[in-house]
Amino acid sequence: MSKSIRFLFALAIAFSLSGALSFAQSGEAVYKAKCQSCHGAAGVPNPGIAKIMGVKPITAAAVKTTSEAEMIKATANGMGKMQPFKGKISDAEIKSSVQYFRSLAK
């Protein structure tokens, strides 16, 4: 009987963890939902958005030389006309979306 109780307990923990882990979205999903409308699907914004919002493409030298930590901070706290995302999405989602954005330069 104790083996079945341990098994059920382990199964319950596994389901709990899988639900918690699947709740956090991938960097690509977060980027597409929160960032793509301004930064573009491939990291290159629409020229009109770029002009109005001051968004630079992933290929710009100023963006390429910005560190991941600086991008995470800018995403969390906002920068220029970009709204802050801290408190709206998790820190892990901010980091993964920045990592996805940076991968578009490759």
Secondary structure as UniProt FT lines:
FT   HELIX           2..23
FT   HELIX           27..30
FT   HELIX           31..35
FT   HELIX           36..39
FT   TURN            41..42
FT   HELIX           47..53
FT   TURN            58..59
FT   HELIX           61..64
FT   HELIX           68..77
FT   TURN            80..81
FT   TURN            87..88
FT   HELIX           91..103
FT   TURN            104..105
//
